[in-house]
Structures are given as structure tokens and as C-alpha cells.
Amino acid sequence: MKKKLSLGCFVFCLILCASCNRSGQATICGFVKHHNDTIVSAKVYVKYDGGFPGQDVNLYDEVATSDASGFYSFDEVPKGTHYLYGVGWDPGISDSVFGGIPVLIDHKKIDKSTDVPVTE
């Protein structure tokens, strides 16, 4: 059952990513996840051309908010190695969650599916 759910989420994300990219530029999109649970209304920050700048969200270049399914998206992303940092609330544990992941964009026209893992 978990494999079917994971495959379904992956396919859903690919479809959403494909529909997001209308500009001819790269798109990074995915879900904010705490283990297998998606985190709704999480803030996802991106630092372009850099590693993890820390937890100070003022050091990031752009922000997106995950929707009711935990999905986020950044459009018109330049080539380079970027860092995604997510901050949200997991009602299942009644606690805040945060974490991040680097992502590489090596082609101008690409849809990059990247889930942002968060933990307490």
C-alpha cells in the first residue's frame, strides 16, 4: 500500500511540475515531507548558487508556501547548485519541523522534482 501511495505522489508531482513550467526556464517543485506525511502551509526558502546559509530565513533569496497537499514550486530557476530549506508545523506531533536539501539544476529547461525533508 505504501509503495502505491509513494508512486502516486511521485506521478502527481511530475504532472504538477510539467504543468508549472511555461517559461522555458527550470522549475523546482515537490512536497514538504516529515517522514511520509506532507506538511501543508510550510514555507520553503531557496538560496540560489549556495550551500546551506543557516536557519536565518532572511539569508535566502526567495520563498514559496506549500499548498493544501504539501506541494511547493519555484519557477524560472537559474542553473547552479541551490539550497532548499523548509519550515512548517506537523499537527500529527504538535511540533514545528524544519530541514533542507541541496538541489542541482544543470540544464536551463528542466523540471526537477525534489521533496524537502523536514524533522523536529
N, CA and C atoms as an extended XYZ file, in Angstrom:
360
Properties=species:S:1:pos:R:3:atomname:S:1:resname:S:1:resid:I:1 pbc="F F F"
N         0.826       -1.191        0.000 N   MET     1
C         0.000        0.000        0.000 CA  MET     1
C         0.871        1.256        0.000 C   MET     1
N         1.968        1.258        0.811 N   LYS     2
C         2.840        2.423        0.879 CA  LYS     2
C         3.547        2.655       -0.457 C   LYS     2
N         3.910        1.560       -1.159 N   LYS     3
C         4.561        1.704       -2.455 CA  LYS     3
C         3.621        2.358       -3.461 C   LYS     3
N         2.339        1.958       -3.440 N   LYS     4
C         1.367        2.546       -4.349 CA  LYS     4
C         1.172        4.028       -4.036 C   LYS     4
N         1.117        4.360       -2.734 N   LEU     5
C         0.948        5.751       -2.323 CA  LEU     5
C         2.158        6.577       -2.733 C   LEU     5
N         3.371        6.042       -2.509 N   SER     6
C         4.591        6.761       -2.888 CA  SER     6
C         4.659        6.954       -4.391 C   SER     6
N         4.335        5.927       -5.153 N   LEU     7
C         4.338        6.029       -6.606 CA  LEU     7
C         3.303        7.046       -7.066 C   LEU     7
N         2.132        7.041       -6.442 N   GLY     8
C         1.084        8.001       -6.785 CA  GLY     8
C         1.526        9.426       -6.512 C   GLY     8
N         2.174        9.661       -5.381 N   CYS     9
C         2.674       11.006       -5.048 CA  CYS     9
C         3.740       11.443       -6.046 C   CYS     9
N         4.613       10.509       -6.439 N   PHE    10
C         5.662       10.827       -7.394 CA  PHE    10
C         5.077       11.217       -8.744 C   PHE    10
N         4.128       10.434       -9.226 N   VAL    11
C         3.488       10.720      -10.509 CA  VAL    11
C         2.738       12.049      -10.438 C   VAL    11
N         2.029       12.287       -9.351 N   PHE    12
C         1.305       13.545       -9.155 CA  PHE    12
C         2.272       14.724       -9.217 C   PHE    12
N         3.415       14.593       -8.551 N   CYS    13
C         4.411       15.663       -8.536 CA  CYS    13
C         4.951       15.914       -9.943 C   CYS    13
N         5.229       14.852      -10.686 N   LEU    14
C         5.724       15.025      -12.055 CA  LEU    14
C         4.714       15.759      -12.918 C   LEU    14
N         3.446       15.413      -12.770 N   ILE    15
C         2.396       16.085      -13.540 CA  ILE    15
C         2.317       17.559      -13.155 C   ILE    15
N         2.378       17.850      -11.862 N   LEU    16
C         2.322       19.237      -11.415 CA  LEU    16
C         3.536       20.022      -11.894 C   LEU    16
N         4.712       19.395      -11.827 N   CYS    17
C         5.916       20.076      -12.306 CA  CYS    17
C         5.809       20.390      -13.787 C   CYS    17
N         5.324       19.439      -14.557 N   ALA    18
C         5.194       19.647      -16.003 CA  ALA    18
C         4.224       20.778      -16.305 C   ALA    18
N         3.190       20.888      -15.508 N   SER    19
C         2.211       21.944      -15.754 CA  SER    19
C         2.694       23.304      -15.265 C   SER    19
N         3.681       23.332      -14.365 N   CYS    20
C         4.175       24.601      -13.825 CA  CYS    20
C         5.082       25.321      -14.805 C   CYS    20
N         5.859       24.583      -15.566 N   ASN    21
C         6.914       25.184      -16.370 CA  ASN    21
C         6.392       25.660      -17.713 C   ASN    21
N         6.028       26.921      -17.777 N   ARG    22
C         5.565       27.518      -19.021 CA  ARG    22
C         6.573       28.537      -19.551 C   ARG    22
N         7.595       28.833      -18.779 N   SER    23
C         8.509       29.914      -19.128 CA  SER    23
C         9.703       29.453      -19.946 C   SER    23
N         9.938       28.155      -20.055 N   GLY    24
C        11.129       27.672      -20.723 CA  GLY    24
C        12.339       27.657      -19.809 C   GLY    24
N        12.173       28.077      -18.575 N   GLN    25
C        13.236       28.044      -17.581 CA  GLN    25
C        13.044       26.813      -16.705 C   GLN    25
N        14.014       26.558      -15.847 N   ALA    26
C        13.938       25.418      -14.940 CA  ALA    26
C        12.876       25.658      -13.861 C   ALA    26
N        12.284       24.576      -13.402 N   THR    27
C        11.327       24.592      -12.302 CA  THR    27
C        11.767       23.571      -11.266 C   THR    27
N        11.738       23.958      -10.000 N   ILE    28
C        11.940       23.022       -8.894 CA  ILE    28
C        10.607       22.918       -8.185 C   ILE    28
N        10.119       21.699       -8.016 N   CYS    29
C         8.865       21.529       -7.299 CA  CYS    29
C         8.877       20.191       -6.578 C   CYS    29
N         8.006       20.051       -5.613 N   GLY    30
C         7.913       18.815       -4.851 CA  GLY    30
C         7.013       19.009       -3.646 C   GLY    30
N         7.207       18.156       -2.680 N   PHE    31
C         6.406       18.177       -1.469 CA  PHE    31
C         7.301       18.396       -0.263 C   PHE    31
N         6.774       19.065        0.741 N   VAL    32
C         7.435       19.179        2.035 CA  VAL    32
C         6.968       17.980        2.841 C   VAL    32
N         7.919       17.168        3.310 N   LYS    33
C         7.551       15.909        3.971 CA  LYS    33
C         8.263       15.717        5.306 C   LYS    33
N         7.480       15.310        6.281 N   HIS    34
C         8.004       14.841        7.562 CA  HIS    34
C         7.742       13.346        7.584 C   HIS    34
N         8.786       12.572        7.368 N   HIS    35
C         8.673       11.121        7.121 CA  HIS    35
C         7.790       10.942        5.886 C   HIS    35
N         6.645       10.311        5.997 N   ASN    36
C         5.763       10.142        4.839 CA  ASN    36
C         4.593       11.119        4.835 C   ASN    36
N         4.525       11.985        5.832 N   ASP    37
C         3.420       12.943        5.929 CA  ASP    37
C         3.794       14.255        5.243 C   ASP    37
N         2.894       14.760        4.403 N   THR    38
C         3.130       16.059        3.795 CA  THR    38
C         2.776       17.166        4.785 C   THR    38
N         3.480       18.272        4.653 N   ILE    39
C         3.285       19.410        5.561 CA  ILE    39
C         2.651       20.547        4.766 C   ILE    39
N         1.426       20.890        5.131 N   VAL    40
C         0.713       21.964        4.431 CA  VAL    40
C         1.113       23.319        5.009 C   VAL    40
N         1.029       24.334        4.190 N   SER    41
C         1.332       25.724        4.571 CA  SER    41
C         2.749       25.904        5.103 C   SER    41
N         3.658       25.033        4.691 N   ALA    42
C         5.065       25.189        5.080 CA  ALA    42
C         5.699       26.276        4.218 C   ALA    42
N         6.655       26.948        4.745 N   LYS    43
C         7.445       27.911        3.979 CA  LYS    43
C         8.680       27.178        3.454 C   LYS    43
N         8.915       27.306        2.158 N   VAL    44
C        10.103       26.726        1.542 CA  VAL    44
C        10.935       27.880        1.008 C   VAL    44
N        12.161       27.965        1.486 N   TYR    45
C        13.077       29.034        1.094 CA  TYR    45
C        14.125       28.460        0.153 C   TYR    45
N        14.598       29.277       -0.781 N   VAL    46
C        15.653       28.832       -1.685 CA  VAL    46
C        16.806       29.832       -1.637 C   VAL    46
N        18.018       29.289       -1.549 N   LYS    47
C        19.237       30.089       -1.658 CA  LYS    47
C        19.880       29.691       -2.975 C   LYS    47
N        19.923       30.619       -3.922 N   TYR    48
C        20.494       30.346       -5.234 CA  TYR    48
C        22.018       30.363       -5.170 C   TYR    48
N        22.627       29.438       -5.897 N   ASP    49
C        24.093       29.343       -6.018 CA  ASP    49
C        24.793       29.363       -4.668 C   ASP    49
N        24.339       28.516       -3.787 N   GLY    50
C        24.995       28.467       -2.489 CA  GLY    50
C        24.611       27.233       -1.700 C   GLY    50
N        25.396       26.966       -0.683 N   GLY    51
C        25.097       25.891        0.240 CA  GLY    51
C        24.156       26.366        1.322 C   GLY    51
N        24.026       25.583        2.374 N   PHE    52
C        23.133       25.898        3.485 CA  PHE    52
C        23.604       27.171        4.175 C   PHE    52
N        22.822       28.258        4.086 N   PRO    53
C        23.234       29.512        4.715 CA  PRO    53
C        22.880       29.601        6.194 C   PRO    53
N        22.177       28.612        6.717 N   GLY    54
C        21.764       28.632        8.113 CA  GLY    54
C        20.254       28.745        8.240 C   GLY    54
N        19.788       28.868        9.482 N   GLN    55
C        18.356       28.901        9.752 CA  GLN    55
C        17.751       30.295        9.671 C   GLN    55
N        18.567       31.304        9.474 N   ASP    56
C        18.061       32.672        9.343 CA  ASP    56
C        17.433       32.810        7.959 C   ASP    56
N        16.101       32.845        7.902 N   VAL    57
C        15.397       32.858        6.616 CA  VAL    57
C        15.626       34.158        5.839 C   VAL    57
N        16.150       35.190        6.480 N   ASN    58
C        16.467       36.436        5.785 CA  ASN    58
C        17.664       36.282        4.843 C   ASN    58
N        18.411       35.182        4.970 N   LEU    59
C        19.578       34.941        4.128 CA  LEU    59
C        19.223       34.254        2.813 C   LEU    59
N        17.950       33.903        2.636 N   TYR    60
C        17.513       33.201        1.432 CA  TYR    60
C        17.011       34.188        0.385 C   TYR    60
N        16.959       33.738       -0.865 N   ASP    61
C        16.626       34.616       -1.979 CA  ASP    61
C        15.141       34.675       -2.316 C   ASP    61
N        14.417       33.601       -2.047 N   GLU    62
C        13.010       33.537       -2.444 CA  GLU    62
C        12.283       32.571       -1.509 C   GLU    62
N        10.949       32.718       -1.429 N   VAL    63
C        10.144       31.854       -0.564 CA  VAL    63
C         8.876       31.440       -1.302 C   VAL    63
N         8.446       30.216       -1.029 N   ALA    64
C         7.169       29.704       -1.539 CA  ALA    64
C         6.451       29.050       -0.366 C   ALA    64
N         5.132       28.958       -0.453 N   THR    65
C         4.336       28.308        0.588 CA  THR    65
C         3.703       27.055        0.004 C   THR    65
N         3.824       25.948        0.724 N   SER    66
C         3.213       24.707        0.242 CA  SER    66
C         1.692       24.798        0.338 C   SER    66
N         1.017       24.144       -0.608 N   ASP    67
C        -0.444       24.220       -0.664 CA  ASP    67
C        -1.097       23.166        0.238 C   ASP    67
N        -2.374       22.934        0.054 N   ALA    68
C        -3.146       22.012        0.900 CA  ALA    68
C        -2.692       20.563        0.764 C   ALA    68
N        -1.925       20.253       -0.284 N   SER    69
C        -1.394       18.892       -0.427 CA  SER    69
C         0.088       18.831       -0.053 C   SER    69
N         0.656       19.946        0.407 N   GLY    70
C         2.066       19.993        0.781 CA  GLY    70
C         2.992       20.292       -0.382 C   GLY    70
N         2.435       20.673       -1.540 N   PHE    71
C         3.199       20.915       -2.764 CA  PHE    71
C         3.714       22.354       -2.817 C   PHE    71
N         4.976       22.502       -3.242 N   TYR    72
C         5.576       23.831       -3.440 CA  TYR    72
C         6.185       23.880       -4.843 C   TYR    72
N         6.499       25.075       -5.330 N   SER    73
C         7.116       25.214       -6.648 CA  SER    73
C         7.868       26.526       -6.754 C   SER    73
N         9.029       26.471       -7.407 N   PHE    74
C         9.792       27.653       -7.791 CA  PHE    74
C         9.969       27.611       -9.301 C   PHE    74
N         9.594       28.665       -9.993 N   ASP    75
C         9.725       28.755      -11.442 CA  ASP    75
C        10.897       29.662      -11.805 C   ASP    75
N        11.333       29.543      -13.053 N   GLU    76
C        12.411       30.365      -13.594 CA  GLU    76
C        13.669       30.309      -12.729 C   GLU    76
N        14.061       29.089      -12.389 N   VAL    77
C        15.234       28.857      -11.556 CA  VAL    77
C        16.483       28.833      -12.439 C   VAL    77
N        17.535       29.562      -12.069 N   PRO    78
C        18.759       29.549      -12.873 CA  PRO    78
C        19.537       28.246      -12.685 C   PRO    78
N        20.453       27.993      -13.619 N   LYS    79
C        21.340       26.842      -13.464 CA  LYS    79
C        22.233       27.070      -12.253 C   LYS    79
N        22.602       25.973      -11.586 N   GLY    80
C        23.507       26.054      -10.451 CA  GLY    80
C        23.084       25.107       -9.344 C   GLY    80
N        23.838       25.145       -8.268 N   THR    81
C        23.517       24.351       -7.085 CA  THR    81
C        22.851       25.277       -6.084 C   THR    81
N        21.642       24.926       -5.708 N   HIS    82
C        20.835       25.754       -4.816 CA  HIS    82
C        20.513       24.978       -3.545 C   HIS    82
N        20.027       25.665       -2.532 N   TYR    83
C        19.661       25.008       -1.282 CA  TYR    83
C        18.213       25.345       -0.935 C   TYR    83
N        17.421       24.300       -0.674 N   LEU    84
C        16.029       24.451       -0.253 CA  LEU    84
C        15.939       24.219        1.244 C   LEU    84
N        15.202       25.067        1.929 N   TYR    85
C        15.039       24.959        3.379 CA  TYR    85
C        13.560       25.117        3.706 C   TYR    85
N        12.987       24.121        4.354 N   GLY    86
C        11.569       24.142        4.691 CA  GLY    86
C        11.328       24.316        6.178 C   GLY    86
N        10.272       25.064        6.508 N   VAL    87
C         9.861       25.296        7.898 CA  VAL    87
C         8.343       25.162        7.947 C   VAL    87
N         7.842       24.348        8.867 N   GLY    88
C         6.399       24.173        8.958 CA  GLY    88
C         5.958       23.621       10.297 C   GLY    88
N         4.710       23.198       10.357 N   TRP    89
C         4.082       22.664       11.566 CA  TRP    89
C         3.475       21.315       11.226 C   TRP    89
N         3.802       20.307       12.029 N   ASP    90
C         3.220       18.982       11.837 CA  ASP    90
C         2.167       18.766       12.918 C   ASP    90
N         0.884       18.817       12.558 N   PRO    91
C        -0.173       18.643       13.561 CA  PRO    91
C        -0.188       17.237       14.159 C   PRO    91
N         0.397       16.277       13.455 N   GLY    92
C         0.442       14.905       13.969 CA  GLY    92
C         1.290       14.760       15.216 C   GLY    92
N         2.294       15.623       15.359 N   ILE    93
C         3.152       15.585       16.543 CA  ILE    93
C         3.061       16.879       17.348 C   ILE    93
N         2.252       17.814       16.873 N   SER    94
C         2.091       19.129       17.510 CA  SER    94
C         3.434       19.797       17.765 C   SER    94
N         4.223       19.872       16.701 N   ASP    95
C         5.545       20.471       16.838 CA  ASP    95
C         5.972       21.072       15.496 C   ASP    95
N         6.885       22.018       15.563 N   SER    96
C         7.426       22.595       14.336 CA  SER    96
C         8.456       21.641       13.746 C   SER    96
N         8.583       21.701       12.413 N   VAL    97
C         9.525       20.861       11.692 CA  VAL    97
C        10.312       21.735       10.733 C   VAL    97
N        11.560       21.354       10.463 N   PHE    98
C        12.400       22.133        9.568 CA  PHE    98
C        13.497       21.243        9.013 C   PHE    98
N        14.053       21.663        7.911 N   GLY    99
C        15.155       20.924        7.297 CA  GLY    99
C        15.325       21.336        5.861 C   GLY    99
N        16.366       20.808        5.240 N   GLY   100
C        16.625       21.220        3.884 CA  GLY   100
C        17.393       20.210        3.075 C   GLY   100
N        17.637       20.604        1.813 N   ILE   101
C        18.289       19.716        0.869 CA  ILE   101
C        18.892       20.547       -0.265 C   ILE   101
N        20.111       20.177       -0.713 N   PRO   102
C        20.658       20.854       -1.891 CA  PRO   102
C        20.013       20.293       -3.157 C   PRO   102
N        19.980       21.109       -4.209 N   VAL   103
C        19.424       20.667       -5.485 CA  VAL   103
C        20.257       21.273       -6.610 C   VAL   103
N        20.568       20.438       -7.595 N   LEU   104
C        21.378       20.869       -8.741 CA  LEU   104
C        20.502       21.035       -9.971 C   LEU   104
N        20.596       22.193      -10.592 N   ILE   105
C        19.957       22.442      -11.879 CA  ILE   105
C        21.095       22.602      -12.884 C   ILE   105
N        21.217       21.627      -13.783 N   ASP   106
C        22.325       21.680      -14.730 CA  ASP   106
C        21.886       21.912      -16.172 C   ASP   106
N        20.585       22.085      -16.383 N   HIS   107
C        20.059       22.425      -17.699 CA  HIS   107
C        19.060       23.561      -17.548 C   HIS   107
N        18.994       24.417      -18.549 N   LYS   108
C        18.092       25.562      -18.490 CA  LYS   108
C        16.638       25.145      -18.466 C   LYS   108
N        16.278       24.161      -19.274 N   LYS   109
C        14.879       23.736      -19.378 CA  LYS   109
C        14.724       22.372      -18.721 C   LYS   109
N        14.419       22.369      -17.445 N   ILE   110
C        14.273       21.118      -16.706 CA  ILE   110
C        13.222       21.298      -15.612 C   ILE   110
N        12.519       20.237      -15.338 N   ASP   111
C        11.620       20.201      -14.190 CA  ASP   111
C        12.258       19.260      -13.184 C   ASP   111
N        12.622       19.773      -12.050 N   LYS   112
C        13.326       18.991      -11.037 CA  LYS   112
C        12.380       18.718       -9.880 C   LYS   112
N        12.023       17.452       -9.701 N   SER   113
C        11.164       17.051       -8.598 CA  SER   113
C        12.034       16.790       -7.376 C   SER   113
N        11.860       17.611       -6.334 N   THR   114
C        12.673       17.499       -5.129 CA  THR   114
C        11.789       17.686       -3.905 C   THR   114
N        11.594       16.609       -3.147 N   ASP   115
C        10.873       16.722       -1.878 CA  ASP   115
C        11.820       17.339       -0.843 C   ASP   115
N        11.269       18.181        0.023 N   VAL   116
C        12.064       18.816        1.074 CA  VAL   116
C        11.797       18.057        2.377 C   VAL   116
N        12.806       17.311        2.866 N   PRO   117
C        12.618       16.564        4.112 CA  PRO   117
C        12.755       17.484        5.327 C   PRO   117
N        11.807       17.377        6.239 N   VAL   118
C        11.857       18.161        7.461 CA  VAL   118
C        11.742       17.231        8.668 C   VAL   118
N        12.245       17.682        9.788 N   THR   119
C        12.191       16.892       11.010 CA  THR   119
C        12.037       17.848       12.197 C   THR   119
N        11.746       17.289       13.361 N   GLU   120
C        11.562       18.159       14.520 CA  GLU   120
C        12.883       18.502       15.166 C   GLU   120
